[in-house]
Amino acid sequence: MSRAEKTPTLIDFSLTAHDIRRRRVNQIMLGVIQTMAILAVVPLVAIFIVILSKGLPSLSVSYLLNAPLAEPRGIINAIQGSLVMTGIAIVASAPIGIAGGIYLNEYASERVSRLGELFIDIMLGIPSILAGLFVYFAIVPLLGHSGWAGSVALTVLMIPVVMRTTQEVIRLVPAGLREASLALGVPQWKTTVFVTCRTALSGILTGIVLAISRGLGETAPLLLTSQSSNDTAINLGQPMSAMTVVIYQNATSSDPQIVASAWTTALVLFVLAFILNVLVRFRTVNNRVV
């Protein structure tokens, strides 16, 4: 064997022009994606900074606990109204939405499921003022402008949120869990309740919190249904104020102090929604199954 034949062949690790171009394109696209991710967060950060800078100077315990006609003025009636109407709405919408999502995913035929999904998508896409207009003509003539009417309007808007989220998270539950339960002789309804829904509990809770956040943030339906009131007593049969309505009314004032109170109310609403989302995120992370 010649000396040349005994010399091992060296592998050429030098990059070709194609490899260099491919790496450059990859770096450029990675930079574009990172930039877009940052831009997606910028609006939330900017909103928080503006609300915090304008609302924090006027924030005080008396502002949170006093009535709007007291001195100094407060928003306790608006906080109560938002929590009461949203609470009633979630109590009404959560069972309906969860049951509807379970039915569409677990029991409905393919045709009914498709029609149900189309209906949910339409409900999610309609402007909220249309729901308020519907309640204004259907419920307000019977109950008047009241907390009950506002709760009904919020319920109409929150049902499709809970239903869609429930359907999607149940769809993520592995089919093997259902099959194993059914193979052990467990009835289908018990399998759905104690296996499927329990596995998807974190996602269902997330959908409920999303619905609550939407209810807390609605303004137009409440302007048409519950309107506003300075009364601090909780009376669902009478007009009832909400934080979003107070923000709308105060922000359009020509008095700088009243405008400042609108920013403070917005800060309270933002913090409340933030706390709800953090709590459900903590619950989801510590009990994640799906």
N, C-alpha and C positions, 0 to 999 in steps of 0.2 A: 504494500500500500504506500503510495507516495505521501510526502510531507503535506502537500496541499489537501489531500483527501482526509488526513487526520485532523486538520484545523477545524474546530467547530464553527458552524455558521452563526454569525451574530444577527440578532433580531433588530431590525431598524425601528426604533421608537420615535423617530422624528415625526412631527405633526405635518400632515399634508395641508394644502391650502383649504381643502374642503373641511377638515377637522377644525381648523382655526376659525373659519367662517361660521361653522355650526356652534362653536363655543361662544363666539361673540353674539350671535343671534339669541342663544340661550340666556346670556347675561343681560342683554337688552330686554328680553321679554320678562325675565325675573324682576328687573328694575321697574318695568311698567306695571306689573302685578302688585309689587310692593307699594308703588305710588298710588295706585287705585285703592288699595286697602287703607292707606293713610287718609286719602281724600274721603273715604266712606265714614271715617271716624271724626273728621274735622267738623262737620256740621253739629254733631252732638256735643263735642267739646266747646265749640263756639257758643252754642245755645246755653250751655251750662255756665260758661264764664260770664256771658252778658246778664243772664238771670241772677246769678250770684252777686255780681257787682252792683246791679241796680236794685235788687230786692233785699239784700242782707242789711243795709243801713236802717231800714224801717221795720225790720223783724224784731219782735219782742213778745214776751209772754202775754202781755195785755192785748196785743194785736190778735193773738190766737184765741184768747179766752173771752174777750169783750164782745158785746153786741154791736151792730153797726151804728146804732144811735147813741151809744154810750160815749163817754169821754175818758181816755182816747178811744177812737173807733176800732172795732175789731171785726173778725170774720167768723166767729164761732157758728153763726147760723149757716153760713155757706159750707163750712167743713161738715157740719151735721147733715145738711141736705145732700151733699155729694156722697157721703158715706152711707146714709140711709137709703137713698134711691139706688145707688150702685149695689148695695148689699141685697136689697129686695130683688133687683134685676138678676144678680148672679144666683140667688137661691132659686129663682124661677127658671133661668136659662140653663144652668149647669145640668140638672137632671134631664131636661129635654134634649140638650145638645149631646150629652154623653150617650143617652139611649139611642138617639138618632144615628150617631156615628157608629155605635156597635151594630145596629140593625143593618146599615148600609154595607158594612164590611163583613159581617158574620152570617147574616140570614137572608138578605135580599138577593133576588136574582140579578144576573149581570145587567139586564136591561133597566131594572129599577135602580140599581146602584149607579149606573151611568146618568140616569135622569136626576137622581138625588145629588150627585156631584155637580151636575150642571146647575141645579137650583141653588146649591150652596155657593158656587162661584158667582152666580148672579147677585145673590144677597150680599156677598162680601164686597162686590164691586159697586153697588148702588150708593149714591151719596147719602149721607146720614140724614140730611134734611128731608129726604123723601120719606124716611121712616117716621120722622117727626110730623110730617104733613099728613101721613096716614093716620097716626094716632090723634092728630088735631081734629080730623073730620070724623073718626070712628069712636074715639074714647072721650075726648074733651066734651062733646055735647051731653054725655051721660054723667061724667064725673067732674066736669069743670076743669079749669086750670088748677092742677093739684100735684102733689107728690106721687100719687098713684099713677096719673097720666104720664109723668116723667119716667117712672119706673117701667111702665109698659113700653115706652119708646126705647129705653135702654135695653130692655129684654129682647126686643125685636132685633136689635143690632148685635147683641152678644151671643145669641143662639148659634148663628152660622160659624162664629169663631170657635166656639167650643166643639161644635159638631165636626168641622173640618179637621181640627187638631186631633180629636179623638179618633177619627177614622184613619188618619195618617199614622199615628203612633201604634194603633192596633195592627195596622198592616205590616209593621216592622217586627211584630212578635213572630219568632220562628214557628213554622207549621209543625215542627216536631214536638213542641210542647203541647199543642192541642191534641195531636195524634197519640202521644203517650198517655195523656189524661183520659181520652176516649177509650183507649185500649184497655185501661184499667177498669172500665165500666162506669166511669163518672158521667153523669148526664151532661148533655151539651150546655144547658144553662149554667150548671155549676162550673163547667170548664171555662165558660166565658167570663163568669164573675170572679172565680177564685184563681184562675190560671192566667187567662189572657189579660183581663183588666188589671190584675195585680201586677203582672209583669210590665204593663204599660202605664202604671200609676204615675210615674214621674212625668211622662209626657202629657198625661191628662191634666195633671196639676199645672203644668206649664200653660196649657191651653186655657185653663180657668183664669190664671193670672193675666194672660194676654187679653182675655175678655174683660176682666176688671179694669185693666189699664185703658182699654177703649172706652168703657163706660165712664170712667173718671174724666176722660179727655173730651167728651162730647159736649158741644155747645148749642148748635142749631136745633136739635130736637127738644132740648130743654127750654129754649126760648119760646117755642111754640106750645109746649105742654105744661111744664111746671112754672114757667116764667120766673118771678123773683119775689122775695119777701124779706122784710127786716125782722120778722118774728123769730125769736130764738126757740120757741116751743115747737116740738116735733109734732106736726099735725099733717098727716098725709092727705087729708081731705081738703087742705088749703094750698094756695101757691107756696112753693118752697124754693129757696135759693140754692145755688151750687157755686163752687169755686170758679168754674169756667164762665158762668154767667156774670159773676162779679168781675172777673178779669175783662170780659167784653165791655161791660158797662163802665168800668173805671178807666180803661185804656182810651176810651173815646172822649174823656172829659178834658176840659181846658184848664183845670186846676192841676198844677204840678204835683201837689201832695196826693191828690186822688190817683193820678197816673202812677206815682211811686207806690201806692198801695196795690195797684194792679200788678206791678212787678213782684211785690212781696207775696201776693197771693199765688202768682205763678211759681215762685220759689217753693212755697209750701206744697203745691200740687206736684211739682217736679220731684221733690224729696219723698213725698208719699208714694208716688209711682216707682221711684228708685228703690225704696225699701221693700216694696212688694216683690219686685223682680229679683232683688238680692236674696230675699228669703226663699223664694221658690228655686232659685239657682242653687242655694245651699242645700235645700231639700233634695234637689235632683242629683247633685254631685255625690252626696252621701248615701243615696239610695238608688243609684243608677242600675237599671236592669236592662233597659232597651237602649 
